[in-house]
Amino acid sequence: MTFIEFKKRLLDIDMSLPRFCDLIKVSDKNIQSYKKKGMVPNTIAVIVTCFAALHENTVDFKSLIKDLELKKKTKKGGFTKKKGK
């Protein structure tokens, strides 16, 4: 799926990119990086396509996703000290 098609699907479900990222607990910067590549990964394409189908059938997918209590992954940058040295 191209990034443009992805953005169109977001419009179909009345959702902005930041809200989509917050819902699925993915970094906004991560999704924006696909704009340069022109394509979104298969998993993101599947997610937004399923959301669009659910929205079209008036299923409240947002509450279903929120009920999953997803956690945003964070990078643990920097160096760690080795114990015992």
Stockholm file with secondary structure:
# STOCKHOLM 1.0

chainA/1-85         MTFIEFKKRLLDIDMSLPRFCDLIKVSDKNIQSYKKKGMVPNTIAVIVTCFAALHENTVDFKSLIKDLELKKKTKKGGFTKKKGK
#=GR chainA/1-85 SS CBHHHHHHHHHHTTCCHHHHHHHHTCCHHHHHHHHHHSBCCHHHHHHHHHHHHHHHTTCCHHHHHHHTCCCCCCCCCSCCCCTTC
#=GC SS_cons        CBHHHHHHHHHHTTCCHHHHHHHHTCCHHHHHHHHHHSBCCHHHHHHHHHHHHHHHTTCCHHHHHHHTCCCCCCCCCSCCCCTTC
//
